[in-house]
Amino acid sequence: MAKFATNTRRSEHYGQLQRVVDSVFADGGKFVRRLDVVVTAESFDLPDDLDEIIALLPPGTYTRQRLCDQLNSAIGGHAWGQVYGTVE
């Protein structure tokens, strides 16, 4: 019986999206633009999987909660929560 890889092992990049979220809200602002998130994420040199999650953000302005909801939805949709972690 062949064993199939599953998304249960933590990546070395686990928690990187949390660092992106923390960074874009570091100045205490209440809102960020999608472009701010994209540029910040690019500076973290994320793996392709996480770049894909960032690219799925719709254009707009985000509160921290809305940004986290959007990112967590995409992470969950790809079943990458255990691999890369969720954000808050």
Secondary structure as GFF3:
##gff-version 3
##sequence-region A 1 88
A	DSSP	alpha_helix	16	24	.	.	.	ID=ss1
A	DSSP	beta_strand	32	33	.	.	.	ID=ss2
A	DSSP	alpha_helix	34	43	.	.	.	ID=ss3
A	DSSP	alpha_helix	48	55	.	.	.	ID=ss4
A	DSSP	beta_strand	61	62	.	.	.	ID=ss5
A	DSSP	alpha_helix	64	77	.	.	.	ID=ss6
A	DSSP	alpha_helix	81	84	.	.	.	ID=ss7
###
